[in-house]
Amino acid sequence: MGIPALQKRCIGTYIIKQLLRNNARFPLVLMLEPLFRCNLHCRGCGKINQPKEIMEQHLSIDECVGAAEECGAPVVTIAGGEPLLHPDIHAIVQALVARKRFVYLCTNGLLIEKHLAQFTPSPFLTFNIHFDGLAERHDAAVCLQGAFEKATDAVKKLIASGFRVTTNTTFFKGQTVEDATLFFDHLTSLGVEAMTVAAGFNYENADNQDNFLGREGTKKLFRKILQTAKQSWTFNHSGMYLDFLAGNQDFTCTPWGNPTRSLKGWQIPCYLLNDGYVNSFKELMEQTDWDRYGVGNDPRCADCMVHCGFEPSAVLATVKHPLQALKVAIRGPGR
């Protein structure tokens, strides 16, 4: 399985056009947060730690579509909060799909059964279901008993209804290779298209600051996972990014690759750091001092290896250095 050929072709064409135009900075994925409300209180997330008046608001359909048009990225990830709590989420998705954006609707799965009939299967729509590991670990991470079983049921219902389904997982301190193997086997057995994985990053708004792996812990864990990876596992990442997680590649962050538009505006500089907001994507790109950020520039970035900053770097490296990417593909990432 993996990313379908249509999506690969569209994204590849977009990147080549940007490079031919000599655009040094351009987005690949718009991270759209139309609300901060959520029906969970995950211990590694600080998104719901907002004032009450903010928690009660949401972006309009026009604001969401306008952000996608303004940004121009071929992929839109809709997160939050829990996006299925948005009263117009089906209309937002429909409008973006009509514009041939590849939409990843990120959800914890608890409300899938209630809202499934509002959506129509499309090659441009993927439900991205949140898992933090097997049942005990996942339920503890999201602070809700039975959440893992409900997320698993959501995946089954979506696949049975003809939807594209991927998963999104964040690993925290205490994660073992053995548990990861069982977990990836479980997701693969469900028939998901691909799996997104990342190490939790101790960004400043997270509730639990002692729950993160750190950069060296991330490399150690992912090197072992990838060295024992099964051919049946399919990750929703470039091989170069996975090789980076294992410590075999050295990329600098590309924070403008996945810009974030939330209730408060365009977030400076990225999804995980919050140095303020601007009113337009143009302002974000032109007024942000990008050289201030990244490993070695900002101490807050020291442990970050998260895909929102480094997957764009890996994708661009794949396009610019195809032979290097081919070598990684032949030997396998992490080896």
Helices and strands as residue ranges (DSSP letters): H 5-20, E 29-32, H 52-55, H 61-71, E 75-78, G 83-85, H 89-98, E 102-107, H 112-115, G 116-118, E 125-131, H 135-142, H 147-160, E 164-171, H 177-190, E 194-199, H 214-227, H 239-245, G 255-257, E 260-262, E 265-269, E 274-278, H 281-287, G 290-292, G 299-301, H 307-320, H 322-331
